[in-house]
Amino acid sequence: MADLGRLLIFLGLLLALIGGVMLFAGKIPGLGRLPGDILIQRRNVTFYFPIATSLLISIVLSLIFWLLSRR
């Protein structure tokens, strides 16, 4: 039961961290509007595919997890 409790606490903290990042991500200039992001606007439809933003976030998270795994 202790392992399950630790897992739930970790998941809760992770969700809180993700929520905090989502709150403040809109205030970071340029994030979500990088060159390489695809934006198609038509009359009734808007399609947005953030390729460059996704790559940047993936690289940053990979670096963080790599640094944490070295401990």
N, C-alpha and C positions, 0 to 999 in steps of 0.2 A: 504494500500500500504506500510506503514511503516513496518509492520510485514514481508511482502514478501522481502523487502529490507534487513532487519536484517537476515532473513533466507539465502538469497543469499550470504551475506557477511560471515556468519558463514560457509556455505558450501565451499566457496572459500578459507577461511583460513584452513579449514579441509583438502581440497585437497592439498594445499600448504604444510601443515604439513606432510601429507602422502608422497608427492613427496620428501620432504627433508629426511624423514626416509628411503625411498627407495634408495636415493643416497648414504647415509652413512651406510646402513645396510651391504653392502659388505665389509666394512672396520672393522666391529666388528668381532673379531676372534671367531669362533665356531658357530655363528648364521647361521643356515641353514645346519649345519653338526653335529647336536647333536645326541647322542646315542638315538635310537628310531626312527630316520628318515629312511624311506625305500628308497633304491636306487637299482634299477635293471637295469643292462646294458647288452644288447645283441648286436649282430652285427650292426644292423641298428636302434635299438630302445633304448632309455634311458627313464626310468620311475622313477620319483622322487616324493615321497609323504612325506612331512615334518610333521609327526605326532607330534613329541616332540616339534619342533619349533612352530607349531600352538598352542599347549597347553600352551607353555611359553608365547607367545604373548597374548593369550586369558586371562591368569591369570593376566598379567601386566595391560592390558587394563581394565579388570574388577575391579582391585584394584584402578586404576586411576579414573574411573567413579564412583566407590563407594565413594571415598574420595571427589570428586567434588559434589556428590549429598547430602552429609552431611551438606553442607553450608547452 
